[in-house]
């Protein structure tokens, strides 16, 4: 499918919606600021493509910012990266309700080839060699959390080992992007440890569920119960269980389809229910996806540095 873009009239409508203010944490927020501060330069071109995942996420989730029980909401939410520097991962959607902290990675038509010759992450995440401008050691890159560093490296190695035979095992899971998912998972861990400007204080998290959702548009050639996704999720949950600092944190990590959310077959929160108005907003995406497969959409992932540091 060749690249196409929405009309000028449609763009104007989106700009009007992007500059509508909303309140969060006693502050006035604007969606447009969040996209302009993101690393993907979304509003310069990507956002206007008919296959845009970021625009689909805006249509699918922006209304949540004004839900009565939502305390905080943001697109393009920056998570902490390695101490050695480089780009930090951006989470597509961040939501805080009265009893939940929710992270959402949203996908429409991207596909990943899953062939990694040198591992699924840059060396900065696992190499013993010094990295960064200050030549940080491996433990220093993980903020001197030795146990957590060791457990994360075990996790990375396990995923790499699983990926070795990936094309033969699981050819219909190209909606799942291990590089991005791992970087986001590590970013969430750092955030819970109190690293970064917008870290989650344990006092804020106390009593709240922590949720991480990978929400993707299901094409006919997609396999929902992907071996890769299931293996990755099970190992991620094990990783959280091995971190003593998170003993009292209830961590939920799931993959869902956009279609599940629209039908309310599954929910990201009991406080968030998708209504018919939101379903109408999604009609253009159903039209774009009509009679298409993920392979036919020809929409490749951005380079890994969009999500992970390579320094």
DOVOMI-887308 format. One record per residue (C-alpha): residue number from 0; x, y, z. Coordinates in pm, 1 decimal. Last residue first. Layout:
% residues N
(NUM; (X; Y; Z))
...
//
This chain:
% residues 311
(310; (2549.5; 530.1; 2303.7))
(309; (2273.5; 345.6; 2117.7))
(308; (1988.6; 466.2; 2335.9))
(307; (1662.1; 296.7; 2265.9))
(306; (1326.5; 405.4; 2125.3))
(305; (1380.9; 615.9; 1815.1))
(304; (1733.0; 472.2; 1807.7))
(303; (1574.9; 144.4; 1688.9))
(302; (1509.5; 287.0; 1345.0))
(301; (1140.0; 345.0; 1262.0))
(300; (931.5; 33.5; 1205.1))
(299; (822.4; -54.0; 853.1))
(298; (483.6; 19.9; 695.2))
(297; (430.5; -192.2; 384.7))
(296; (53.7; -231.5; 441.5))
(295; (57.6; -558.1; 244.2))
(294; (241.3; -747.5; 519.2))
(293; (0.0; -631.9; 789.1))
(292; (-284.7; -753.8; 571.8))
(291; (-529.6; -541.0; 377.5))
(290; (-886.8; -601.0; 259.2))
(289; (-1002.6; -307.7; 474.6))
(288; (-719.0; -164.5; 685.0))
(287; (-756.3; 188.8; 546.9))
(286; (-1135.5; 170.9; 578.7))
(285; (-1115.9; 36.6; 936.0))
(284; (-877.8; 322.3; 1011.9))
(283; (-1125.4; 576.5; 873.6))
(282; (-1400.3; 425.6; 1095.3))
(281; (-1205.9; 481.4; 1418.8))
(280; (-1371.4; 812.8; 1501.8))
(279; (-1708.0; 636.2; 1482.4))
(278; (-1596.4; 390.7; 1753.9))
(277; (-1506.3; 683.6; 1976.6))
(276; (-1859.8; 818.9; 1947.3))
(275; (-2004.3; 472.7; 2012.2))
(274; (-1845.0; 451.3; 2358.7))
(273; (-1514.3; 313.4; 2488.7))
(272; (-1524.0; 250.6; 2864.1))
(271; (-1248.0; 375.2; 3096.8))
(270; (-1280.1; 360.0; 3477.9))
(269; (-1273.3; -21.5; 3485.3))
(268; (-936.7; 12.7; 3316.2))
(267; (-752.8; -119.7; 3010.7))
(266; (-1063.7; -310.9; 2912.8))
(265; (-1145.5; -625.5; 2716.8))
(264; (-1454.6; -717.6; 2515.0))
(263; (-1534.9; -347.5; 2529.0))
(262; (-1610.0; -375.3; 2154.7))
(261; (-1377.1; -83.9; 2084.1))
(260; (-1116.9; -219.9; 2325.4))
(259; (-1113.0; -568.2; 2171.8))
(258; (-1090.0; -419.9; 1820.1))
(257; (-785.9; -221.0; 1924.0))
(256; (-624.4; -551.7; 2013.2))
(255; (-476.1; -636.1; 2351.4))
(254; (-135.1; -746.4; 2479.6))
(253; (-92.9; -768.0; 2855.5))
(252; (132.6; -671.2; 3147.3))
(251; (-14.5; -631.6; 3495.2))
(250; (220.6; -541.9; 3782.4))
(249; (97.0; -536.1; 4142.8))
(248; (374.9; -358.3; 4331.0))
(247; (444.4; -459.7; 4691.9))
(246; (759.6; -660.2; 4617.4))
(245; (880.0; -399.9; 4366.0))
(244; (1200.5; -292.4; 4545.2))
(243; (1297.8; -659.8; 4577.1))
(242; (1326.6; -702.3; 4196.5))
(241; (1284.8; -1072.1; 4113.3))
(240; (905.9; -1051.1; 4068.6))
(239; (949.1; -777.1; 3807.9))
(238; (1176.0; -1001.2; 3600.6))
(237; (930.5; -1290.7; 3626.8))
(236; (656.9; -1064.9; 3485.8))
(235; (886.7; -967.1; 3199.1))
(234; (970.2; -1334.9; 3135.5))
(233; (600.7; -1424.0; 3106.6))
(232; (532.8; -1124.5; 2881.7))
(231; (821.6; -1201.5; 2645.6))
(230; (723.1; -1567.8; 2614.7))
(229; (361.2; -1475.1; 2540.0))
(228; (463.5; -1208.9; 2287.8))
(227; (706.0; -1443.7; 2112.0))
(226; (464.8; -1737.5; 2101.2))
(225; (202.2; -1505.5; 1951.2))
(224; (-148.1; -1553.9; 2088.4))
(223; (-289.1; -1273.9; 1873.4))
(222; (-157.2; -1407.7; 1541.4))
(221; (-184.0; -1139.8; 1276.0))
(220; (-262.4; -1227.2; 912.8))
(219; (-619.2; -1096.1; 931.3))
(218; (-504.5; -762.7; 1071.8))
(217; (-538.9; -682.7; 1440.6))
(216; (-463.9; -324.4; 1539.6))
(215; (-230.6; -330.4; 1836.5))
(214; (-247.4; -244.3; 2207.2))
(213; (64.4; -335.3; 2408.1))
(212; (-46.8; -266.7; 2762.1))
(211; (156.2; -198.6; 3077.5))
(210; (-39.1; -174.4; 3402.1))
(209; (72.3; -81.9; 3754.5))
(208; (-206.1; -129.6; 4007.7))
(207; (-235.6; 133.6; 4277.5))
(206; (-215.5; 81.1; 4655.1))
(205; (105.3; 279.3; 4686.9))
(204; (204.9; 414.5; 4346.0))
(203; (192.7; 778.5; 4453.0))
(202; (388.0; 709.1; 4774.7))
(201; (639.8; 504.9; 4574.5))
(200; (713.3; 819.3; 4376.4))
(199; (679.3; 770.1; 4003.9))
(198; (963.0; 938.9; 3819.7))
(197; (893.0; 1246.1; 3610.8))
(196; (1240.4; 1403.6; 3619.4))
(195; (1424.5; 1073.4; 3595.4))
(194; (1505.5; 783.3; 3828.2))
(193; (1284.9; 703.0; 4127.6))
(192; (1314.4; 325.4; 4114.5))
(191; (967.3; 305.9; 3962.8))
(190; (1085.4; 518.6; 3671.4))
(189; (1387.2; 297.7; 3614.8))
(188; (1162.7; -9.1; 3594.8))
(187; (925.9; 168.4; 3354.7))
(186; (1220.9; 263.0; 3132.6))
(185; (1342.3; -98.4; 3136.4))
(184; (999.3; -212.0; 3013.1))
(183; (994.2; 61.3; 2750.8))
(182; (1336.1; -39.4; 2618.6))
(181; (1230.8; -405.3; 2614.0))
(180; (909.0; -333.4; 2423.7))
(179; (1084.1; -117.1; 2166.3))
(178; (1342.0; -380.3; 2084.8))
(177; (1090.9; -667.6; 2106.0))
(176; (849.9; -521.9; 1845.9))
(175; (527.3; -724.3; 1827.1))
(174; (300.3; -658.6; 1527.9))
(173; (512.8; -897.8; 1323.2))
(172; (359.3; -1188.3; 1511.9))
(171; (250.3; -1408.9; 1222.6))
(170; (580.3; -1589.1; 1147.1))
(169; (613.2; -1743.7; 1492.0))
(168; (838.3; -2043.4; 1515.1))
(167; (1015.5; -2034.6; 1178.4))
(166; (1088.5; -1660.3; 1178.1))
(165; (1184.8; -1672.7; 1550.6))
(164; (1458.3; -1932.6; 1560.3))
(163; (1715.2; -1704.0; 1724.9))
(162; (1447.4; -1484.9; 1884.2))
(161; (1419.6; -1713.7; 2187.6))
(160; (1791.7; -1680.0; 2255.9))
(159; (1771.9; -1301.9; 2222.6))
(158; (1476.8; -1291.5; 2464.0))
(157; (1666.2; -1501.8; 2718.9))
(156; (1976.6; -1283.9; 2680.9))
(155; (1775.9; -964.5; 2740.2))
(154; (1610.9; -1116.4; 3050.7))
(153; (1946.0; -1229.3; 3190.4))
(152; (2074.9; -875.1; 3124.9))
(151; (1775.0; -733.8; 3312.5))
(150; (1841.2; -962.0; 3610.7))
(149; (2208.4; -862.8; 3629.1))
(148; (2130.2; -490.1; 3607.9))
(147; (1861.1; -524.7; 3873.5))
(146; (2104.8; -694.9; 4110.9))
(145; (2375.3; -434.2; 4048.3))
(144; (2161.1; -121.4; 4080.8))
(143; (2453.7; 118.3; 4030.2))
(142; (2246.5; 358.1; 3816.4))
(141; (2202.9; 92.8; 3545.0))
(140; (2465.7; 257.4; 3323.9))
(139; (2690.4; 253.7; 3631.3))
(138; (2653.7; -124.4; 3648.7))
(137; (2777.8; -164.4; 3289.9))
(136; (3067.4; 78.0; 3334.0))
(135; (3024.1; 436.0; 3216.9))
(134; (3277.2; 573.9; 2970.2))
(133; (3193.4; 936.4; 3052.4))
(132; (3080.3; 1020.1; 2699.0))
(131; (2889.4; 694.2; 2681.2))
(130; (2993.3; 331.7; 2706.0))
(129; (3264.6; 125.7; 2879.0))
(128; (3282.9; -240.4; 2763.7))
(127; (3087.7; -494.6; 2968.7))
(126; (2816.5; -491.6; 2701.4))
(125; (2453.4; -543.1; 2803.8))
(124; (2232.6; -239.4; 2744.7))
(123; (2495.2; -21.1; 2574.9))
(122; (2536.3; -298.3; 2318.6))
(121; (2221.4; -189.5; 2134.4))
(120; (1921.7; -424.1; 2170.1))
(119; (1767.3; -714.9; 1974.8))
(118; (2083.5; -921.0; 1945.7))
(117; (2352.6; -908.6; 1678.6))
(116; (2188.9; -1081.4; 1381.5))
(115; (1833.6; -983.1; 1470.8))
(114; (1568.1; -1103.3; 1227.0))
(113; (1231.4; -1009.7; 1376.5))
(112; (1114.1; -844.4; 1050.2))
(111; (895.0; -593.7; 1236.1))
(110; (566.3; -461.2; 1102.8))
(109; (391.2; -131.3; 1150.2))
(108; (19.4; -98.8; 1065.0))
(107; (-155.1; 28.1; 1378.6))
(106; (35.1; 14.3; 1705.5))
(105; (-12.1; 167.7; 2050.8))
(104; (218.2; 123.5; 2350.6))
(103; (14.6; 200.8; 2660.2))
(102; (130.3; 269.7; 3017.3))
(101; (-127.0; 275.5; 3298.2))
(100; (-88.3; 372.1; 3665.3))
(99; (-404.0; 266.1; 3846.8))
(98; (-626.1; 333.7; 4150.7))
(97; (-749.0; 691.8; 4122.0))
(96; (-646.2; 705.3; 3758.4))
(95; (-308.2; 774.0; 3601.3))
(94; (-268.2; 743.7; 3226.7))
(93; (41.4; 746.6; 3003.0))
(92; (15.1; 696.1; 2626.8))
(91; (267.0; 644.7; 2345.5))
(90; (559.6; 576.8; 2579.5))
(89; (873.3; 760.5; 2467.2))
(88; (1206.9; 586.1; 2520.8))
(87; (1514.0; 799.5; 2596.1))
(86; (1770.7; 898.6; 2335.5))
(85; (2136.3; 886.5; 2427.6))
(84; (2286.9; 896.0; 2775.4))
(83; (2515.7; 667.6; 2973.6))
(82; (2264.6; 667.5; 3260.1))
(81; (2036.8; 438.4; 3062.4))
(80; (1694.8; 573.9; 2978.4))
(79; (1418.4; 732.2; 3186.3))
(78; (1068.1; 736.5; 3035.1))
(77; (926.3; 1021.4; 2828.3))
(76; (549.8; 1027.0; 2776.3))
(75; (460.6; 1080.8; 2410.8))
(74; (90.8; 1132.7; 2495.9))
(73; (-18.2; 1237.3; 2843.9))
(72; (-285.0; 1186.6; 3107.9))
(71; (-309.6; 1247.2; 3482.1))
(70; (-583.5; 1219.9; 3744.6))
(69; (-841.7; 1025.5; 3544.3))
(68; (-1154.2; 951.5; 3750.6))
(67; (-1377.2; 1209.3; 3581.2))
(66; (-1264.0; 1129.0; 3223.1))
(65; (-1127.3; 1440.8; 3052.7))
(64; (-789.4; 1299.8; 2946.6))
(63; (-965.6; 982.2; 2827.5))
(62; (-1094.9; 1166.4; 2519.2))
(61; (-741.5; 1159.1; 2374.6))
(60; (-731.2; 776.1; 2365.0))
(59; (-849.4; 629.5; 2033.3))
(58; (-829.6; 936.2; 1812.8))
(57; (-483.3; 1027.3; 1943.5))
(56; (-369.3; 665.0; 1924.3))
(55; (-481.7; 650.1; 1559.7))
(54; (-284.7; 968.0; 1495.9))
(53; (26.1; 811.1; 1651.9))
(52; (-17.7; 486.3; 1459.4))
(51; (-29.8; 668.9; 1125.5))
(50; (-145.0; 460.4; 827.7))
(49; (-343.8; 747.3; 670.5))
(48; (-26.3; 955.4; 702.6))
(47; (-83.4; 1289.7; 873.4))
(46; (92.1; 1205.1; 1202.1))
(45; (407.3; 1090.7; 1024.6))
(44; (480.2; 1422.6; 851.0))
(43; (591.7; 1719.8; 1061.0))
(42; (348.3; 1649.2; 1343.6))
(41; (520.5; 1326.1; 1447.1))
(40; (874.4; 1459.2; 1479.4))
(39; (951.3; 1119.7; 1642.7))
(38; (1137.6; 1244.5; 1948.5))
(37; (838.8; 1387.8; 2134.9))
(36; (831.7; 1749.8; 2252.2))
(35; (611.2; 1860.3; 1961.3))
(34; (373.1; 1571.5; 2029.4))
(33; (335.1; 1664.2; 2395.3))
(32; (291.2; 2033.2; 2319.1))
(31; (11.5; 1954.6; 2071.2))
(30; (-179.8; 1762.8; 2336.5))
(29; (-214.0; 2073.8; 2553.6))
(28; (-206.9; 2076.6; 2932.9))
(27; (-335.7; 2314.2; 3200.9))
(26; (-201.4; 2210.4; 3539.0))
(25; (-375.3; 2103.3; 3859.8))
(24; (-236.8; 1749.7; 3817.0))
(23; (-415.9; 1728.1; 3482.9))
(22; (-652.2; 1980.6; 3323.0))
(21; (-734.2; 1993.4; 2952.5))
(20; (-668.6; 2242.5; 2675.9))
(19; (-790.6; 2203.2; 2314.9))
(18; (-486.7; 2268.9; 2094.2))
(17; (-470.7; 1920.3; 1940.9))
(16; (-842.4; 1921.8; 1861.0))
(15; (-817.4; 2232.6; 1645.0))
(14; (-503.1; 2092.9; 1484.5))
(13; (-693.2; 1773.9; 1403.7))
(12; (-974.4; 1962.4; 1230.2))
(11; (-721.5; 2162.0; 1029.4))
(10; (-554.6; 1839.8; 917.8))
(9; (-891.2; 1702.0; 802.0))
(8; (-946.1; 2009.7; 586.5))
(7; (-596.5; 1978.0; 443.3))
(6; (-670.1; 1618.8; 342.4))
(5; (-523.3; 1303.4; 498.1))
(4; (-204.3; 1153.4; 359.4))
(3; (-125.8; 852.8; 144.3))
(2; (175.4; 622.6; 137.6))
(1; (148.4; 334.6; -107.6))
(0; (0.0; 0.0; 0.0))
//
